Amino acid sequence: MSAESRTPSANRDIWSHGSGTQIRDLLSSCLASLLLMPANPKPVYFSSPWISDFVLLENHFRQFSALFPELDGRAEIRFSEYLEALARRAHLRLIATRNETSENFLACSAIRRATNLERRFAPEEHHEKGILTPWFYIEGSMNITYSGVHVRGEKITYHVGADEVGRRKIARAYLEFDRYWGLLK
């Protein structure tokens, strides 16, 4: 038996069943952790046919104040504000389809102010949903919207680069996301 087969995988499937906080909690923790990671030349991808703004981080006790000093007094930190902060530390690529929800989100002031953020529209048949970083990859049925995170029953898989299985999954996803990004205009 190889050492890899004896080591439990760090990858996890998460079902929200339309309620609960499992997906929201995962997104909050792993996305906040990106603000602590060292610089990396690979872009961070956010891909979803529909992308909208929603409360990403609850900051009632100022637990995220060190990560968002400019938003220190805010009880909630929105996804758009998070992306603006992350774009100061990493290169971001957003992929969505042309629809009113995504277009409004991509036109909001926080996204327009983000200096290291690129956005491209995919064809209407685009259905790839995921968040890809050098450290983890989240894929599944969830759109990156309020409904996807807070309301609908969704299933996502969280792959982490802590083991060989996760590193291979992330590497393959980067090949596909980079290839697809190059096809979009």
N, C-alpha and C positions, 0 to 999 in steps of 0.2 A: 504494500500500500504506500503510495507516494505521500510526501508531507503535505502536498496541496489537497489531496483527498481527505486527509485527517483534519485539516484546518477548516473550521466552519467559515462559510462565505460571509462577507460583510454586506452583501447585497440583500435587499429586502423588498418584498411586495407589500403594498399598502392599499387597502380598500377603504373608501370613505363612507359608502352606503348612504350618501346624501346627508350625513350628519356627522357630528363628532369633530374633533380637531386634529386628527392624525396627519392629514395632508398639510393643513395650515401650520402645525407645529414643525413638521419636517422642513417645509419651505422657509419658515422663519429661522430655524437654526442653521440650515446649510447655506442659505443665502447670506445671512449675517456673517457666517464664517469666512465667506469670500472677501469681506472687507479686511480680514486679518491675514490673508495669504500673501506670500511674496509675489513680486511682479513675475509675470510669465508671458512669453511672446505669443502664446496661443490665445485666440479670441474666446470670449464667453458667448455662447449662442443661446438665444431664447427663440424658440420656434413654436408657433401656434397659429392656426387659421384665424382665430379671434384672440386679440389681446386687449385687455382693458385695465383700468386703474382700480385698485382695491386696497384696503388696509392690509399691509404685509406684516408689520411689526407693531405689537401693542407695547407702548412705552410709558404706561401709567406710572411706573415706579422709576422711570428714567434709566432703566437697565441698558438701553442702547445709546445713551447720551454720549459716551466716549466715542462711539462709531459715527455719530451724527451731531457734532458739536453745534452746527448751525441750526439744528432742529431740537435742541436740548429741552426746551419747555413743552414740546408737543407730546400729547398723550398717544398719538398714532402716527405711524410713518407709512406713507403710501408707497405702492410699488413704483410709481414714476419717480418719487423722491429717492428711493433706494437706487434705481438705475442711474439717476443723475450722480449720486455719490459713488457708486461702483465705477462709473465711466471715468472718474478721476484717478482710478487705480488700475483699470483693466480696459482692454479693447473689447467693445460689445458689438454684437451683430444680432439684430432683430429681424425675424422672418415672419410675415403675416400675409393674409390675403386681403385684397381690396374689398373692404366692407365698412359700413359706417362706424362700427364699434372700433375696429383697429385703426382706421384713419383718424378718428377723433383722438384716440390715445396717442398715436404717433405725432399728432399736431399739438399736444399739450405743452405748456411752457417748460416744465421740467425736462421733458424729452428734447425739446428744441435747444435748451441750454446745455445739454450733455455734450461735451466736446469730443469724446472718444467713442461715439456711438454711431453705427451705421445701420440703416434700415433698408430692407428690400421687400418688394411685394412679390409673392409667389402666384402662380396660376390658381384659378378658383378651385381646382381639384386637389390642391395641397392639403394634406391632412396630417403631416408630421407634427407631433407635439412633444416638445422636450426642452430641457435645460441642460446644456453641455458645458462643462468646465474641465480644466486639466485635472481636477481632484475628484469630481463626481459627475454622474450623468443621471438625470431623472427623465424617464420616458413613460408613456402610457396614454390613457384616454383623456386626460385633463387638459382643457384649454386654459391658457394663462389669463383667466378672467375672474371676476368676483364669483360668478356662478360655478366655474370650474373648481375654484379653491374652497368656496364656502357652502355651496348649495347642492350641486349634482352628486350623484353616486359615481365615483371615479375609481379607477385602479391605476396605480403608478408603480413603477419599479425604480428603486434607488440603487444605483451601482456606484460603488466607491472604489477608488484606486488603491486601497490598502492591501489588496491581494492580486495575484496574477490574473484571476478571472475578471475582476473589475478593471484592471489596467488594459487587458485585451479588449474588453467591451468599449471602454472610453476611446482607445486608439482607433478601433473600427468606426465608431460613431464620428470621430473627427475626420476620417477619410470621406465619409458620406456627406457630412455637413459642409466641409470645405468644397467638395465637388459640386454639391447643389448650389452653394452660394455663388460659385463661379458661373453657373448657368443663368442665374437671375440677373436682371438689369435694374 
